């Protein structure tokens, strides 16, 4: 199998659009406007990191971003985040296009979906951890001012 074919399987727009749908839905559970448009690009790098995905799936409604980023194991990830954001930007854009074909989404200053869903609505039990992690990441990020997210995560460019 060629590398490009493998990448297309791993980053299938159907799958990545579901991750973004749960991320946006989690954000909308806290802020009805949704997630700040610039912040949509942080979803996939966090979810595709196995260690962070596991940690995110164990968060609850009261969790904050600080509880996630103050763990020493994640410092290496945070130091590489800007590079990862660049790597995942095209994949995120394709997933948004796919999601826009399946759902009514509004993209202005904020991104929102007309029919947010809860991670418990995940039909496939094998994907429950990823769905919950995406949803929780949306909740945690939407509790912060978006400029604070950039500062805390040391994001320099998108």
C-alpha positions in Angstrom: 0.0 0.0 0.0 1.3 3.4 -0.9 1.8 6.1 1.7 -0.8 8.3 0.2 -3.4 5.5 0.2 -2.6 4.8 3.9 -3.0 8.5 4.7 -6.4 8.6 3.0 -7.5 5.7 5.1 -6.3 7.2 8.4 -7.6 10.7 7.6 -10.8 9.7 5.9 -13.0 12.8 5.6 -16.0 10.9 7.0 -14.1 10.0 10.1 -12.4 13.3 10.6 -15.7 15.2 10.0 -17.2 13.2 12.8 -14.4 14.2 15.1 -15.0 17.9 14.2 -18.8 17.4 14.7 -18.2 16.2 18.3 -15.7 18.9 18.9 -18.1 21.7 17.7 -21.0 20.1 19.6 -18.9 20.0 22.8 -18.1 23.7 22.3 -21.8 24.5 21.7 -22.8 22.8 24.9 -20.9 25.6 26.7 -21.2 28.4 24.2 -24.2 28.3 21.9 -22.3 30.3 19.3 -19.9 27.4 18.9 -16.1 27.5 18.7 -14.0 30.4 17.5 -13.2 29.7 13.8 -9.4 29.9 14.4 -9.6 27.2 17.1 -11.1 24.5 14.8 -7.6 23.6 13.7 -6.5 22.3 17.1 -9.0 19.5 17.3 -7.3 16.9 15.1 -3.8 17.2 16.5 -5.1 16.7 20.0 -7.4 13.8 19.1 -4.8 12.0 16.9 -2.3 12.0 19.9 -3.2 8.8 21.6 -2.0 9.9 25.1 -4.0 13.2 24.9 -7.1 11.5 23.5 -7.1 9.2 26.5 -6.7 12.1 28.9 -9.4 14.1 27.2 -11.9 11.2 27.3 -11.6 11.1 31.1 -12.3 14.8 31.6 -15.7 16.1 32.9 -17.8 19.2 32.5 -15.8 21.0 35.2 -12.4 20.5 33.7 -10.4 23.4 32.3 -7.6 23.7 29.8 -5.0 24.1 32.6 -5.7 20.6 33.9 -4.7 19.2 30.5 -1.6 21.3 29.7 0.1 21.2 33.1 1.1 17.6 32.8 4.8 17.0 32.1 4.1 14.2 29.6 2.4 16.7 27.3 5.2 19.3 27.2 6.8 17.6 24.1 3.4 17.6 22.3 2.9 21.3 23.1 6.4 22.1 21.8 5.5 20.5 18.5 1.9 21.8 18.3 2.6 24.6 15.8 4.1 22.1 13.4 1.2 19.7 13.9 -1.3 22.5 13.3 0.3 23.1 9.9 0.3 19.4 9.1 -3.4 18.9 9.9 -4.7 22.2 8.4 -5.5 20.6 5.0 -7.1 17.6 6.6 -9.2 19.8 8.8 -10.4 21.8 5.8 -11.4 18.7 3.9 -13.2 17.4 6.9 -15.1 20.7 7.3 -16.2 20.5 3.6 -17.4 17.0 4.1 -19.2 18.0 7.3 -20.8 20.9 5.5 -22.3 18.5 3.0 -23.8 16.4 5.8 -24.8 19.1 8.3 -25.9 22.7 8.3 -22.8 24.5 9.6 -22.4 28.2 10.1 -18.9 29.6 9.6 -18.3 33.2 10.6 -16.4 34.4 13.6 -17.6 31.2 15.2 -18.3 27.7 13.8 -21.5 26.0 14.8 -23.7 23.2 13.7 -27.5 23.4 13.5 -27.9 19.9 15.1 -25.2 19.4 17.8 -24.9 15.9 19.1 -23.7 14.4 22.3 -20.9 11.8 22.4 -23.3 9.2 23.8 -25.0 9.3 20.4 -22.0 7.5 18.9 -23.3 4.5 17.1 -19.9 2.7 17.1 -18.8 1.7 20.6 -15.2 1.3 19.3 -15.2 5.1 18.6 -16.7 6.1 21.9 -13.4 7.2 23.5 -12.5 9.4 20.5 -16.0 10.9 20.3 -16.0 11.7 24.0 -12.4 13.1 23.8 -13.5 15.4 20.9 -16.6 16.5 22.7 -14.7 17.2 25.9 -11.9 19.1 24.0 -14.6 21.3 22.6 -16.1 22.0 26.0 -12.7 22.7 27.6 -11.5 25.0 24.8 -14.8 27.0 24.7 -14.5 27.9 28.4 -11.4 29.9 27.6 -11.1 33.2 25.7 -9.6 32.2 22.3 -6.5 34.4 22.7 -5.8 32.7 26.1 -5.9 29.4 24.3 -3.3 30.6 21.8 -1.1 31.8 24.7 -1.5 28.7 26.9 -0.8 26.3 24.0 2.0 28.5 22.6 0.4 28.7 19.2 2.2 31.2 17.0 0.5 30.8 13.7 -2.2 28.9 11.9 
